[in-house]
């Protein structure tokens, strides 16, 4: 548990320090990636974040894999 908290703290610290550069990337907000489906019709809006879900799944899988090593 201590290792997990230290790693999460380091990740948050690194993300906070890199925020000025991360905010300039074209993918600054998760959920607006190419491949996400957004359909807008009269009185209807449908959003399916396919690429975002795949990306989040890969990141979580890598983090879990690293923690289990």
ZIMO-V740563 format. One record per residue. N is the residue number from 1. D_CENTER is the distance of its C-alpha to the mean C-alpha in Angstrom with 1 decimal. Layout:
BEGIN
N:D_CENTER
N:D_CENTER
END
This chain:
BEGIN
1:22.9
2:23.7
3:21.8
4:18.6
5:19.0
6:19.9
7:16.8
8:14.5
9:16.7
10:16.6
11:12.8
12:12.9
13:16.0
14:14.7
15:11.7
16:14.5
17:16.9
18:14.8
19:13.7
20:16.7
21:15.7
22:12.0
23:13.1
24:15.5
25:13.2
26:13.5
27:9.8
28:9.7
29:8.2
30:5.6
31:8.4
32:10.8
33:10.3
34:13.6
35:14.5
36:13.4
37:16.8
38:18.2
39:21.9
40:24.1
41:27.7
42:30.5
43:29.5
44:26.5
45:22.8
46:20.6
47:16.8
48:15.2
49:11.5
50:12.4
51:10.3
52:7.0
53:8.5
54:9.6
55:6.6
56:5.2
57:8.9
58:9.6
59:7.5
60:9.2
61:12.3
62:12.6
63:12.4
64:14.9
65:17.0
66:17.2
67:18.2
68:20.9
69:22.5
END
